[in-house]
Amino acid sequence: MKIMHILSAALVLPLALIATQAMAGDPRAGEAKAQACIACHGADGNSTSSAFPRIGGQYESFLLRSLRGYKSGERQNAIMAGTVAGLSDQDLKDLAAYFAAQESMLWVPALR
């Protein structure tokens, strides 16, 4: 009986890992899709303007939840809503993965 549990785990675990990877964003694809984001957030997500949040290095799950919120209307911002309106869920995942992979400058004093 113990051997059956081990064999079951050995078969299920790789499938779970494949499913998780299929649902994850691709940072390289996100970089290519980030052109609309750069004007406000900067190329690496660390805006030099206090008018726009620094998103570089944020948790991927937070970024994805935020992007989905703008798309659904749960989060209100006309610029962001317009930016994400035509993007697929995979596009949002890729963007979140890209900006999450960047270095965070949240605790660095504002750049001059």
C-alpha positions as CSV (number, residue, x, y, z in Angstrom):
1,M,0.0,0.0,0.0
2,K,2.8,2.4,0.8
3,I,4.4,1.7,-2.6
4,M,1.1,2.8,-4.3
5,H,1.2,6.1,-2.4
6,I,4.8,6.7,-3.5
7,L,4.0,5.8,-7.1
8,S,0.9,8.0,-7.1
9,A,2.9,10.9,-5.8
10,A,5.7,10.3,-8.4
11,L,3.1,10.5,-11.2
12,V,1.0,13.4,-9.9
13,L,3.9,15.8,-8.8
14,P,5.3,16.3,-12.3
15,L,1.9,16.9,-13.7
16,A,1.3,19.6,-11.0
17,L,4.6,21.2,-11.8
18,I,3.8,21.3,-15.6
19,A,0.3,22.8,-14.9
20,T,1.9,25.5,-12.6
21,Q,4.5,26.4,-15.3
22,A,1.8,26.6,-17.9
23,M,-0.1,29.1,-15.9
24,A,2.9,31.3,-15.1
25,G,3.9,34.4,-17.0
26,D,7.0,34.6,-19.2
27,P,9.2,37.6,-18.3
28,R,10.8,37.7,-21.8
29,A,7.4,37.8,-23.5
30,G,6.4,40.5,-20.9
31,E,9.4,42.6,-21.8
32,A,8.2,42.7,-25.4
33,K,4.7,43.7,-24.2
34,A,5.8,46.3,-21.7
35,Q,6.2,49.2,-24.3
36,A,3.0,50.9,-23.2
37,C,4.0,50.7,-19.6
38,I,7.5,52.3,-20.0
39,A,6.2,55.8,-20.5
40,C,4.9,56.0,-17.0
41,H,6.6,53.2,-15.0
42,G,10.0,53.2,-16.7
43,A,11.7,50.5,-18.6
44,D,12.5,48.5,-15.4
45,G,9.3,49.5,-13.6
46,N,11.1,52.0,-11.4
47,S,9.6,55.3,-12.4
48,T,11.6,58.4,-11.6
49,S,8.4,60.4,-11.1
50,S,6.4,60.3,-7.9
51,A,3.3,60.5,-10.0
52,F,3.6,56.9,-11.0
53,P,4.2,53.8,-8.7
54,R,7.4,51.8,-8.8
55,I,6.3,48.4,-9.8
56,G,9.7,46.8,-10.5
57,G,10.5,43.9,-8.1
58,Q,6.9,43.7,-6.7
59,Y,5.5,40.3,-6.1
60,E,4.2,38.7,-9.4
61,S,1.0,37.7,-7.7
62,F,0.4,41.3,-6.5
63,L,1.1,42.7,-10.0
64,L,-1.2,40.2,-11.7
65,R,-4.0,40.8,-9.2
66,S,-3.6,44.5,-9.8
67,L,-3.6,44.2,-13.6
68,R,-6.7,42.0,-13.5
69,G,-8.4,44.5,-11.1
70,Y,-7.8,47.3,-13.6
71,K,-9.2,45.2,-16.4
72,S,-12.3,44.1,-14.5
73,G,-13.0,47.6,-13.1
74,E,-12.4,46.5,-9.5
75,R,-9.5,48.9,-9.4
76,Q,-10.2,52.4,-10.8
77,N,-7.7,54.2,-13.0
78,A,-8.7,55.4,-16.4
79,I,-5.2,55.2,-17.9
80,M,-4.6,51.7,-16.6
81,A,-8.0,50.5,-17.6
82,G,-7.5,51.7,-21.1
83,T,-4.0,50.1,-21.2
84,V,-5.1,46.7,-20.1
85,A,-8.5,46.6,-21.9
86,G,-7.2,44.8,-25.0
87,L,-4.8,42.5,-23.2
88,S,-5.4,38.8,-22.7
89,D,-4.9,37.1,-19.3
90,Q,-1.6,35.6,-20.6
91,D,-0.5,39.1,-21.5
92,L,-1.2,40.2,-18.0
93,K,0.7,37.2,-16.6
94,D,3.7,38.0,-18.8
95,L,3.8,41.6,-17.8
96,A,3.5,40.7,-14.1
97,A,6.4,38.2,-14.5
98,Y,8.5,40.8,-16.3
99,F,8.1,43.6,-13.8
100,A,8.5,41.1,-10.9
101,A,11.8,40.0,-12.3
102,Q,13.2,43.6,-12.2
103,E,15.2,45.0,-9.3
104,S,13.1,46.8,-6.8
105,M,14.0,50.4,-6.0
106,L,11.1,51.0,-3.6
107,W,13.5,51.8,-0.7
108,V,15.9,53.9,-2.7
109,P,15.5,57.7,-2.3
110,A,13.9,59.3,-5.4
111,L,16.3,59.6,-8.3
112,R,17.3,63.1,-9.3
